[in-house]
Every structure is written in structure tokens, then in C-alpha cells.
């Protein structure tokens, strides 16, 4: 028997799901253990072993692979908790990362922010100026060497950065995607000086046109690469010592995994991996439930993330935004804010209540954890409001202290705002629901979709406590909380469901009509790279699927659209058809008749995505069917719960999820206590348990 294990390392909790390939799925949760998250991974594997009733070494010896995802890299970037690195670029171009190509004024900003230019700032500098150095060299747009690389200048720059305590370098030179030789030589020189230096070069991390995005992508990848390398090395050593036979895989933002040894070299590809796991899991569950339009939401301890599935396909993007910087990473489109259960509530200079982005994380954690934390969080507010039981989380294994939660809210929020502790807790709850609703509005409405056409999937440790209300913020009327054995470990379930997905890309700008031979050569080169990478993963695949696409645009425009290209030999006819597909997709995104064929069409970046399909993936077991819709057998009592200041504390039915069966119906307000999370069924909604144990929350028609 071969197991597949998915492990999701969050800022506060670490989740795991085990599947035996024969219909059994187990889930576990343990506290994350920063700064060494590998301890938490081993802890949650011990939880799985206890659930299964078998020794961990025996389980790992029979494990086909472990798929691992983490929010730690994303959290570090979002909260700007990254080490100092060095940046080397072409002489005269250092300040592009500070000027931000004007994009820093609008990327990642809501419309109301764009209308307030005085309130905007470009405060997210990626590198200290003294660590951003220039070297003499120049390659032109055709890849020809115009000015040779000054190697003595490179040596001097590297040594000065090392003397300043820098051990990781990002190298991004002008037009390096056309000719990478100067970047490659800088890396060689750096390793001649110190073989242990971490050096990332843009021609490998992000071989795309446009210098600012290429720079920011390479810099951010370098900021998280060394930490990811050290962490994965330590984790794999621990797993091997415990008997792991199969490979350790790391989830990427593109919806697939990669071997752990390959991940640090392109660390930026792992950002957003946990929501990616959640989207993959939502895609799998959506197929079983017949849902094609899904808003996948994941609220953990630190972040709240959202992604879309439209017509049965996850929405992909070739670029994402982190702290107003463009990141060139083929990804399932993910939007994130620091608004998880551990997000800290605070009052700004104008006296306004804010939630996040900083988090109490696992250490010290929310004030109610009793680990020395003094700042109030969403979790503290939920405890005061009665949403979370006083006995604690994880079925009581994570004890909570109500008095500490009340004191933190009183000192930091209630007294400064002239509120009672209960009113302040309700305000925290409502602000969290509003700002997560704002992110969903941006994710769905600003992408041109109607939220009423979508089902909201809500998972993560804190998401189910808020989902019924943040869904109503955008007008969605149906919510699914994936429960059953996976409960709050749904992202880990998605990780265990994932295949190996690898992508390679290159920019080669040209106007239509394209030279078919040139296009064919570009795709064949990229496909060869992808197949070679797939061969290095240490796995046997059931099949290998290859997809091609080109980012196209109208001439003189910036908006590029990823356009699918057929496999096989390409001729002039296929490329004309590709232009037609581009125009159709452009009209779908930006409106009918918004295109302008007479301006001409350009092909900018070529991309090949290879999927190594793994032999099997988890399937959720069905739940026993209830004899009637009456769920009173699962009722454990009634307690005062507040789901908003306007309603105050009201008697609320409390249910034990483990006693619910398929077909049970619950009327809101209600709270369902699950071993690994808490689900709120709000006022004027109904909860129904389906055959897989998922809870469907629908707004009452009246």
C-alpha cells in the first residue's frame, strides 16, 4: 500500500492529509514552529500516525511522495520580513527598482486608492540602496555584446557586499533574456570568491522583457531562496532519518509541485503555494459536486487568500502583485491580504480600527494562547464573541484564556475607542469580514464576473468562522465549507491531489505575421527544457501533458493575454488562428469591440507548461446518511454568541460536527465545532450537510 501525504505549513498551524489510495483519507493539525517549521511538520506527521494507529517510520517507508506547501515565503514578503540581499545590475539602471517604472503608484491598488494620489506612497523598497550596485556591461536588444563585462568591477562589488554581511545576490542585467552570458559570468565570479553564496540570475528566474518586473521578481526570489533551501534541506534530512522512501515535493504557484531540490533555485515560484493547493482541492471537489464557478477562499492564521475557478478551469495569470511590485511567475491567480485568525487589531493615527497585515503568528500567537502575546487578534475577538469555545482549539488540545483575550482588547482597542470589550470584539469581527469581502470584490467583480454566479468555498482554520458573512459582503448566496475528514486541512488535501507541473518561458517580441519556423524553434527549445526538468523529479508519471501559450497584445498596448497555441508543427494558418483566439479572449476580458486589429498584434512571451500526471490522487469518502433532516442528535448545547454589534449576543445552537450526518439541516444562527475549525452559520441562513460531509450554507430565500 502506498500513501500520499499533503502538508500545508501556515504561519500559525501546520496541516496534513494522508490518503491510502483506497478511499481512506485522514487529516491532522499541529502548531507551526517558527523559526524551524520542520519541527511542526514532523509533529503533524506524528498526529497522522496516531490517527492511523501505525508507527511513523512504517508509514513513511510506504509513502509514494509528500507534497508540501507553505505560506511562510508569502508571509515573509507580504510583511517585509526578509533578509538583506545584494543586487547587481547594468550601470545606469540601479534606480529602476526605486522609481518602480511608475507602476508602484497603481499596481495592487483599489480604485479608491488610485483616486487619492496624495495618500499613495512607494514605501516598499526591495533593497537598501547601499546594497544595490552597478557593473559596467551592455547587451543590446538583439543579444549582441555592446560593452564587455568589467570582471574586476564585479569582483569589487561582490567583495564589498560580502564585507557588509550579504550572502545572497540577485543579478538582473539589461536584455539578459536575450543573452545570459554576462549574468552567468557574474555568478561564476561570485562563486569563485565564495562558493556558498546564493546567487539568482534573472535569465533563469524570469527571462522576460521589461526590466522592472524582471528585477523585482529576481530580487524577491533571492530574498526567500536561501531560507527555503535551508528549511527544505533540514526537513528532508529529518524525513529520510524517519524512513521516507518517496520524494519530497514542493507546491508551486502554477498549480503543480516540483522536487524539493529544484525549488530554491526559483523560490518565487512557491509563493502562494498554499492557496494554490486549496484551488486544486476546490477544483477536485467541484468536479464531484458539479460546481464550475468557484471562489476559493483560505483564511489561515496569518493570511486570507482568494482564487477563482471559472467554467471548471482555474484562472491563471503570468504575473502577480506583491506589495505593489509585479512578479513574473506563471500562477493560478491569487489575491492575498494579511487578515487571518492571528491578524493583529490596531488603531491608526486617525483613530480608525485596522486589522493586519501583521500577525501574531504561532509564536507568541494571539493573546489568548497565553504565550506572552499582548496584542489583540481576530482569534481573541472570536473567543470573546463566543464563536470559539472557551475550552480551546483542536478539540481542547490548544487551550485558550478568555481573560487574556479580553484584557488585550480592552487595553489596545476598547478603551482608546471608548467602547466596551464586547463592542470592540464585535468591531474587530465586522472589520475583518468587511476587508476580506473587499478582497473578494476585487477578485471577482473587478475581473468582470457576477458573484451571484459563483459558489464560495471556504477553508482554513479561521475561514469557516467568517465565510457566511464575507460571502454576503459581495452578494454571494451559496457557501461550501469542505469538511469531512479534511476540515480545515483542505489546502493539504489539494496538495495531496496535485500533479507535477513545470513551466519554462522566454520573451521574443515580434509582430504578426510571425515566422512559423521561429515560433516552432522557440516552443521546441522550451519543451525540451520542460521534459528535462520533468525527468529530474524522481517520479514515474502516468502520462505527460504539454501545453503551449504565447502572451499576445495589440501593438502599443501593455495588456497582454495568454493565448493557447496547439501542439505539433505550426504553420502560417495555425498562427493566424492563434491571433483570432487572442482577440476573442481580449474581448472576453475587456469587452466586446474593445480590440483594434488594425493596430497590429504582437507576440511577446512564449511559455510551455508540462504536467506529469501522478498515478492516483485522494478521493473523499462518503458520509453515513441521516434518517431525517433533524440534526438535534448533534446538538451539544446553547451559548451566547455575537455575530455583529447590531444583533448583540443571542442564544446560539452549538453542534458537534462528528455527530452530523449527510442530509442534516441546521438553521442559523448556529456554530458547528469541528476538531480542527469552527463553522458559523449566520442569521437568516441554512446549513445542509452533503454526502461527502461538506456543509452548504445558503441564504434563506425569505
C-alpha positions in Angstrom: 0.0 0.0 0.0 1.4 3.4 -1.0 0.4 6.6 0.8 0.3 10.1 -0.5 0.7 12.9 2.1 -0.1 16.6 1.7 1.4 19.0 4.2 0.4 22.7 4.5 2.7 24.8 6.7 0.9 28.0 7.7 2.1 30.9 9.9 0.1 29.5 12.8 -0.8 25.9 12.2 0.6 23.0 10.1 -2.0 20.7 8.5 -1.6 17.3 6.9 -3.8 14.9 4.9 -3.0 11.3 4.2 -4.6 9.2 1.5 -4.1 5.4 1.1 -5.3 5.2 -2.5 -8.2 3.0 -1.4 -10.7 5.6 -0.2 -9.4 6.4 3.2 -8.4 10.0 4.0 -7.0 11.2 7.3 -6.3 14.7 8.4 -4.2 16.2 11.2 -3.3 19.6 12.6 -0.4 20.8 14.8 1.0 24.2 15.8 3.6 25.6 13.4 7.0 26.0 14.9 8.9 29.1 13.7 11.7 29.7 13.0 12.2 25.9 12.4 9.0 24.9 10.6 10.3 21.4 10.0 9.6 20.5 13.7 5.9 21.3 13.1 5.8 19.1 10.0 7.2 16.2 12.0 4.6 16.9 14.7 1.7 16.8 12.4 3.0 13.6 10.8 3.0 12.1 14.3 -0.6 13.2 14.6 -1.4 11.3 11.4 0.5 8.2 12.6 -1.6 8.3 15.8 -4.8 8.6 13.8 -3.8 5.6 11.6 -2.5 3.6 14.5 0.8 2.7 12.8 4.4 3.8 13.5 5.5 6.9 11.6 8.6 5.2 10.1 6.4 2.4 8.7 4.1 5.0 7.2 6.9 7.0 5.6 8.6 3.8 4.3 5.3 3.2 2.3 4.8 6.8 1.2 4.8 7.4 -2.6 5.5 11.1 -2.0 4.9 14.0 0.3 3.6 17.2 -1.3 4.5 20.3 0.7 3.1 23.8 0.6 3.9 26.8 2.8 2.7 30.3 3.3 6.0 31.2 5.1 7.6 32.6 1.9 4.5 34.7 1.0 4.1 35.8 4.6 7.7 36.9 4.7 7.3 39.0 1.5 3.9 40.5 2.4 5.1 41.5 5.9 8.6 42.5 4.6 10.3 40.2 7.0 13.2 39.2 4.7 17.0 39.3 5.0 19.1 42.0 3.3 20.4 40.9 -0.1 22.7 42.3 -2.7 21.5 43.5 -6.2 23.8 43.8 -9.2 22.6 45.4 -12.4 23.8 47.3 -15.5 25.4 50.6 -14.9 22.9 53.4 -15.1 19.9 51.2 -14.2 20.1 50.7 -10.5 17.3 53.2 -9.6 14.7 51.5 -11.7 13.8 49.4 -8.7 13.1 52.6 -6.7 11.4 54.5 -9.5 9.3 51.4 -10.0 8.6 52.4 -13.6 5.6 54.5 -12.2 3.8 51.2 -11.7 4.3 51.4 -7.9 1.7 54.1 -8.0 -1.1 51.9 -9.2 -0.2 48.2 -9.1 -2.2 46.3 -6.5 -4.2 49.3 -5.5 -8.0 49.6 -5.3 -9.8 52.2 -7.4 -10.4 54.5 -4.4 -6.6 54.4 -3.7 -5.9 55.4 -7.3 -8.2 58.4 -6.8 -6.1 59.6 -3.9 -2.6 60.1 -5.3 -1.6 62.3 -2.3 -2.2 59.3 0.0 -0.1 57.0 -2.1 3.5 56.1 -1.3 6.2 53.9 -2.8 7.3 52.7 0.6 8.1 49.1 -0.3 11.8 49.4 -1.3 13.1 46.0 -2.0 16.8 46.5 -1.4 18.8 49.0 0.6 20.5 51.5 -1.7 23.9 50.7 -0.4 23.3 47.1 -1.4 22.2 47.8 -5.0 25.4 48.2 -7.1 26.1 48.7 -10.8 28.5 46.9 -13.1 29.8 48.0 -16.5 28.4 45.9 -19.3 25.8 46.2 -22.0 24.0 43.8 -24.3 21.6 45.2 -26.8 18.1 44.2 -27.7 19.3 41.6 -30.3 21.6 39.9 -27.7 24.8 41.4 -29.1 27.6 42.4 -26.6 28.0 46.2 -26.9 30.1 46.7 -23.8 32.1 43.7 -22.4 31.6 42.8 -18.7 34.1 44.5 -16.4 35.0 41.5 -14.3 37.3 43.4 -11.9 34.4 45.7 -11.2 32.2 42.7 -10.5 34.8 41.2 -8.1 35.0 44.6 -6.2 31.2 44.8 -5.9 30.8 41.2 -4.7 33.5 41.6 -2.1 32.1 44.9 -0.8 28.7 43.3 -0.3 30.2 40.3 1.4 32.0 42.7 3.7 28.7 44.3 4.5 27.3 40.9 5.6 25.5 40.0 2.4 25.4 36.3 1.5 22.7 36.3 -1.2 22.8 38.1 -4.6 20.2 38.9 -7.2 21.6 39.6 -10.7 19.5 41.3 -13.3 21.1 42.9 -16.3 19.6 44.8 -19.3 18.4 42.4 -22.1 19.8 39.4 -20.3 16.8 37.3 -21.5 18.3 37.7 -25.0 21.8 36.8 -24.0 22.5 35.5 -20.5 26.3 35.2 -20.7 27.1 38.2 -18.6 24.8 37.2 -15.8 26.2 33.7 -15.9 29.7 35.0 -15.7 28.8 37.2 -12.7 27.5 34.1 -10.9 30.7 32.3 -11.7 32.8 35.1 -10.3 30.7 35.3 -7.1 31.2 31.6 -6.6 34.9 31.9 -7.2 35.1 34.3 -4.3 32.7 32.3 -2.1 31.2 29.0 -3.3 28.5 29.2 -0.6 26.9 32.4 -1.9 23.3 32.2 -3.0 23.1 33.8 -6.5 19.9 34.1 -8.6 20.1 35.4 -12.1 17.1 36.9 -13.9 17.8 35.0 -17.2 16.8 31.8 -15.2 14.3 33.1 -12.7 12.4 35.5 -15.1 13.6 35.5 -18.7 11.0 38.1 -19.8 11.1 41.5 -21.3 10.6 44.6 -19.1 13.3 45.4 -16.7 11.4 46.5 -13.6 9.3 43.3 -13.3 12.3 41.1 -14.1 14.3 42.9 -11.4 11.6 42.7 -8.7 11.0 39.0 -9.5 14.6 38.1 -9.2 15.1 40.2 -6.0 12.1 38.6 -4.2 13.2 35.1 -5.3 16.6 35.8 -3.8 15.1 37.1 -0.6 13.3 33.9 0.1 15.6 31.4 -1.7 18.3 30.8 1.0 15.7 30.3 3.7 13.7 27.9 1.6 16.9 26.0 0.7 18.0 25.6 4.4 14.5 24.7 5.5 13.8 22.1 2.8 17.3 20.6 3.4 16.7 20.2 7.1 13.2 18.9 6.6 14.2 16.3 4.0 17.0 15.1 6.3 14.5 14.6 9.1 12.1 12.8 6.8 14.9 10.5 5.5 16.0 9.7 9.0 12.4 8.7 9.8 12.4 6.4 6.8 10.7 8.4 3.9 11.1 6.4 0.8 9.5 8.6 -1.8 10.4 12.1 -2.9 9.6 15.4 -1.1 7.7 17.7 -3.4 7.1 21.4 -3.0 3.9 23.1 -4.3 4.3 25.9 -6.8 2.0 28.8 -7.7 1.2 27.3 -11.0 -0.9 24.6 -9.6 1.6 21.8 -9.5 4.5 20.5 -7.5 8.3 20.3 -8.0 11.1 18.3 -6.4 12.4 19.9 -3.2 15.9 20.1 -4.6 14.7 22.2 -7.5 12.6 24.7 -5.6 15.1 27.1 -4.0 16.7 28.0 -7.4 13.4 29.5 -8.4 11.9 30.1 -5.0 9.5 32.8 -6.1 7.5 30.0 -7.9 6.5 28.7 -4.5 4.8 31.9 -3.3 1.1 31.4 -2.9 1.5 27.6 -2.9 -1.0 27.0 -0.1 -3.9 28.7 -1.8 -2.8 27.0 -5.0 -3.3 23.8 -3.1 -6.7 25.0 -2.0 -7.7 25.9 -5.6 -6.5 22.4 -6.8 -8.6 20.9 -4.0 -11.6 23.1 -4.8 -11.2 22.0 -8.5 -11.3 18.4 -7.5 -14.2 18.8 -5.1 -16.1 21.0 -7.6 -15.9 18.2 -10.1 -17.5 15.8 -7.6 -20.2 18.4 -6.6 -20.9 19.7 -10.1 -19.7 23.3 -9.4 -17.9 25.0 -12.3 -17.7 28.6 -10.9 -16.0 28.7 -7.5 -14.4 31.4 -5.4 -11.8 29.5 -3.3 -11.0 31.3 -0.1 -8.4 30.3 2.5 -8.2 32.1 5.9 -5.4 30.7 8.0 -3.6 32.1 10.9 -1.8 34.9 9.0 -3.2 35.5 5.6 -6.5 35.5 3.7 -6.2 34.3 0.1 -8.7 34.1 -2.7 -8.7 32.5 -6.2 -11.2 31.8 -8.9 -12.3 28.8 -10.9 -14.4 29.8 -14.0 -16.2 27.2 -16.2 -14.3 24.4 -14.5 -10.8 25.9 -15.0 -8.7 27.8 -12.5 -7.9 31.4 -13.6 -4.3 31.6 -14.4 -2.0 34.6 -14.7 1.5 35.2 -15.9 2.0 38.0 -13.3 1.1 38.6 -9.7 1.5 41.6 -7.4 3.1 41.7 -4.0 3.4 45.0 -2.2 2.9 46.9 -5.4 5.6 45.1 -7.2 5.0 42.9 -10.3 6.2 39.4 -10.1 6.7 37.3 -13.2 5.5 33.9 -12.2 3.1 31.7 -14.1 0.5 31.1 -11.4 -3.0 30.3 -10.5 -4.3 33.8 -9.9 -4.1 34.5 -6.2 -5.1 37.6 -4.2 -3.9 37.9 -0.6 -4.1 40.2 2.4 -2.7 39.8 6.0 -6.1 39.1 7.6 -6.0 35.6 9.1 -7.0 34.5 12.6 -3.8 35.8 14.0 -4.0 39.2 12.3 -3.4 42.0 14.8 -6.1 44.6 15.5 -4.7 48.1 16.0 -5.7 51.8 15.8 -4.1 54.0 13.2 -3.1 57.7 13.7 -6.6 58.8 12.6 -8.3 56.7 15.2 -9.5 54.1 12.8 -9.6 50.4 13.6 -7.3 48.3 11.4 -6.8 44.6 11.1 -3.4 43.2 9.9 -1.3 42.8 7.9 1.0 42.0 10.8 0.2 38.7 12.6 0.9 37.3 16.0 1.7 34.0 14.1 2.3 30.8 16.1 4.8 32.5 18.4 3.8 34.3 20.6 0.4 33.8 19.0 -2.9 35.6 19.9 -3.1 36.9 23.5 -5.5 34.1 24.4 -2.8 31.5 23.7 -1.0 32.6 26.9 2.4 32.6 25.3 3.2 36.2 26.1 1.3 37.8 23.3 -0.3 41.1 24.3 -1.8 42.4 21.0 -5.5 41.5 20.2 -6.2 39.4 17.1 -9.2 38.1 15.2 -8.9 34.9 17.3 -9.1 36.8 20.5 -12.2 38.7 19.3 -13.9 35.4 18.2 -13.2 34.0 21.7 -14.8 37.0 23.4 -17.8 36.8 21.0 -18.4 33.2 21.9 -17.7 31.9 18.4 -14.7 29.9 19.6 -15.4 27.7 22.7 -13.6 28.6 25.9 -12.2 25.1 26.2 -9.9 26.0 23.2 -9.0 24.8 19.7 -8.2 21.4 18.2 -10.8 19.8 20.4 -9.3 21.4 23.5 -5.7 20.5 22.8 -4.9 24.2 22.2 -6.0 25.8 25.4 -7.3 29.4 25.3 -7.5 32.0 28.1 -10.6 34.3 27.8 -9.4 36.7 30.4 -6.1 37.4 28.4 -8.2 38.0 25.2 -10.4 40.4 27.0 -7.5 42.3 28.5 -5.7 42.7 25.2 -8.8 44.0 23.5 -9.6 46.3 26.4 -6.2 47.9 26.6 -5.4 48.2 22.8 -8.9 48.7 21.3 -11.8 49.2 23.6 -10.5 52.0 25.9 -8.9 54.1 23.1 -12.2 54.0 21.2 -14.5 54.4 24.1 -16.1 51.0 23.7 -16.8 48.0 25.9 -14.7 44.9 25.3 -17.7 43.2 23.7 -18.3 46.1 21.3 -14.7 46.3 20.4 -14.6 42.5 19.7 -17.7 42.8 17.5 -16.0 45.7 15.7 -12.9 43.6 15.0 -15.1 40.7 13.7 -17.0 43.1 11.4 -13.9 44.9 10.1 -12.3 41.5 9.3 -15.4 40.4 7.4 -15.5 43.7 5.5 -11.9 43.7 4.4 -12.0 40.1 3.3 -15.2 41.0 1.4 -13.3 43.8 -0.2 -10.6 41.4 -1.4 -13.3 39.1 -2.9 -14.9 42.1 -4.6 -11.6 42.9 -6.2 -11.0 39.2 -7.1 -14.5 38.7 -8.7 -16.2 41.9 -9.6 -13.1 43.8 -10.9 -12.4 40.8 -13.1 -15.8 41.2 -14.8 -17.7 38.4 -13.0 -21.0 38.5 -11.1 -20.5 36.9 -7.6 -24.1 35.6 -7.8 -22.9 33.1 -10.4 -20.3 31.6 -8.1 -20.2 29.3 -5.1 -17.8 30.4 -2.3 -15.6 27.6 -1.0 -14.3 28.5 2.5 -11.5 26.6 4.2 -8.5 27.2 6.5 -8.5 27.3 10.3 -10.3 30.7 10.6 -12.2 30.9 7.3 -15.3 28.9 8.2 -16.0 31.2 11.2 -16.3 34.2 8.8 -17.3 32.8 5.4 -21.1 33.2 5.7 -20.7 36.9 6.3 -17.8 37.8 3.9 -19.7 35.9 1.2 -22.7 38.2 1.9 -20.4 41.2 1.6 -20.2 40.5 -2.2 -23.7 39.3 -2.7 -22.9 35.5 -3.0 -25.7 33.4 -1.6 -24.1 29.9 -1.5 -21.1 28.8 0.5 -19.5 25.4 0.8 -17.2 24.6 3.7 -15.3 21.5 2.8 -15.4 19.3 5.9 -15.4 15.6 6.3 -12.0 14.3 7.3 -10.2 17.2 5.7 -11.9 20.1 7.6 -9.5 23.0 7.9 -6.7 20.9 6.3 -8.4 21.4 2.9 -5.3 23.0 1.3 -3.3 20.0 2.4 -5.9 17.8 0.6 -5.3 19.9 -2.5 -1.6 19.4 -2.2 -2.0 15.7 -2.0 -4.2 15.9 -5.1 -1.7 17.8 -7.2 0.5 16.6 -10.1 3.9 17.8 -11.1 3.6 21.0 -13.1 6.7 22.7 -14.6 6.8 25.8 -16.9 9.5 27.4 -18.9 9.2 30.7 -20.8 11.1 33.2 -22.8 10.4 36.6 -24.4 10.9 37.0 -28.1 8.9 40.1 -29.2 7.7 40.1 -32.8 4.8 41.5 -34.7 2.3 39.4 -36.7 2.6 37.8 -39.2 5.1 35.6 -37.2 7.7 33.4 -38.8 6.4 29.9 -38.2 10.0 28.4 -38.1 11.0 30.9 -35.4 7.9 30.2 -33.4 8.4 26.4 -33.8 12.0 26.7 -32.7 11.1 28.7 -29.5 8.5 26.1 -28.5 10.7 23.2 -29.2 13.5 24.7 -27.1 11.1 25.4 -24.2 9.5 21.9 -24.4 13.0 20.3 -24.3 13.8 22.2 -21.1 10.4 21.2 -19.5 10.9 17.5 -20.4 14.4 17.5 -19.0 13.1 19.1 -15.8 10.3 16.5 -15.5 12.9 13.8 -15.8 14.7 15.2 -12.8 11.7 14.9 -10.4 12.3 11.3 -9.4 8.8 10.1 -10.1 7.1 7.8 -12.6 4.2 9.5 -14.3 1.0 8.0 -15.6 1.3 10.4 -18.5 2.9 13.7 -19.5 0.8 16.6 -20.9 2.3 19.6 -22.7 0.6 22.9 -23.1 1.8 25.9 -25.2 0.9 29.6 -25.0 2.0 33.0 -26.1 1.4 36.3 -24.3 0.0 38.5 -27.0 -1.1 42.1 -27.1 -2.2 44.8 -29.5 0.7 47.0 -30.7 1.4 49.9 -28.4 -0.7 48.4 -25.6 0.6 46.9 -22.3 -2.2 44.5 -21.6 -1.1 41.0 -22.6 -3.3 38.0 -22.9 -2.0 34.4 -22.5 -3.2 32.7 -25.7 -3.2 28.9 -26.1 -1.2 27.5 -29.0 -1.8 24.0 -30.5 0.9 21.3 -30.1 2.7 19.9 -33.1 4.1 21.5 -36.2 3.0 25.1 -36.6 2.4 26.8 -39.9 1.1 30.2 -41.0 -2.6 29.1 -40.8 -2.2 28.0 -37.1 -0.7 31.3 -36.2 -3.5 33.3 -37.8 -6.0 31.2 -35.9 -4.0 32.0 -32.7 -4.4 35.7 -33.4 -8.2 35.1 -33.7 -8.2 33.3 -30.3 -6.3 36.2 -28.8 -8.9 38.7 -30.0 -11.7 36.6 -28.6 -10.1 36.3 -25.2 -9.3 40.0 -25.2 -12.9 40.8 -25.9 -14.0 38.5 -23.1 -11.7 40.2 -20.7 -12.1 43.9 -21.7 -15.5 44.0 -23.5 -16.9 43.4 -27.0 -15.4 45.6 -29.7 -12.6 46.8 -27.3 -9.9 45.3 -29.6 -8.3 47.1 -32.6 -6.9 44.7 -35.1 -5.7 47.5 -37.3 -3.1 48.4 -34.7 -1.4 45.1 -35.3 -0.8 42.2 -32.9 2.4 41.3 -31.2 3.7 38.0 -29.7 5.8 38.8 -26.6 6.5 35.9 -24.3 6.4 32.2 -25.2 5.5 29.6 -22.5 5.4 25.8 -22.2 3.8 24.1 -19.3 4.4 20.4 -18.7 2.2 18.3 -16.4 3.5 15.0 -15.1 0.3 13.2 -14.1 0.8 11.1 -10.9 -0.7 7.6 -10.7 -3.5 8.4 -8.2 -5.0 11.2 -6.1 -7.2 11.4 -3.0 -10.9 10.8 -3.1 -13.2 11.8 -0.2 -15.2 9.0 1.4 -18.9 9.4 1.6 -20.7 10.1 4.9 -23.3 8.0 6.5 -26.8 9.2 5.5 -29.1 10.6 8.3 -32.6 9.2 8.7 -34.1 12.7 8.7 -33.1 16.3 8.3 -33.3 16.8 12.1 -29.8 17.5 13.4 -30.7 17.6 17.1 -28.7 14.4 17.7 -25.6 16.5 17.1 -26.7 19.4 19.3 -24.4 19.8 22.3 -25.9 22.9 23.9 -26.6 26.6 23.6 -24.4 29.6 24.4 -24.4 33.3 23.9 -22.7 34.3 20.6 -22.4 37.7 19.0 -22.2 37.8 15.2 -22.5 41.6 14.9 -23.0 44.7 17.1 -26.5 45.3 15.7 -27.8 41.9 17.0 -25.6 41.6 20.1 -25.3 38.3 22.0 -28.0 35.8 21.2 -28.7 32.2 22.2 -27.0 30.1 19.6 -27.2 26.4 18.9 -23.9 24.6 19.2 -23.3 21.4 17.2 -20.7 18.6 17.3 -19.6 18.1 13.7 -18.6 14.5 14.3 -22.2 13.6 15.1 -23.6 15.2 11.9 -24.7 13.0 9.0 -25.4 13.6 5.3 -28.8 15.3 5.0 -28.9 17.0 8.3 -30.1 20.6 8.2 -29.3 23.4 10.6 -30.9 26.9 10.9 -28.8 29.9 11.7 -27.6 31.3 13.9 -25.6 28.2 14.7 -22.0 27.2 15.5 -20.5 23.9 14.4 -17.5 22.8 16.4 -15.1 20.7 14.2 -12.0 19.1 15.6 -9.8 21.5 13.6 -12.0 24.6 13.0 -15.3 26.3 13.9 -18.1 27.0 11.4 -20.6 29.8 11.8 -24.0 29.5 10.2 -25.2 33.2 10.3 -28.6 34.6 11.0 -31.1 34.1 8.1 -29.1 31.2 6.5 -29.4 27.4 6.5 -26.7 24.8 6.7 -27.0 21.4 5.0 -24.6 18.5 5.2 -23.9 16.8 1.9 -22.9 13.2 1.1 -19.2 14.0 1.5 -19.6 15.7 4.8 -19.3 19.3 3.4 -21.5 22.0 4.8 -23.5 24.1 2.4 -24.6 27.5 3.8 -27.3 29.2 1.8 -29.1 32.5 2.4 -32.8 31.9 3.3 -35.0 33.0 0.3 -37.3 35.0 2.6 
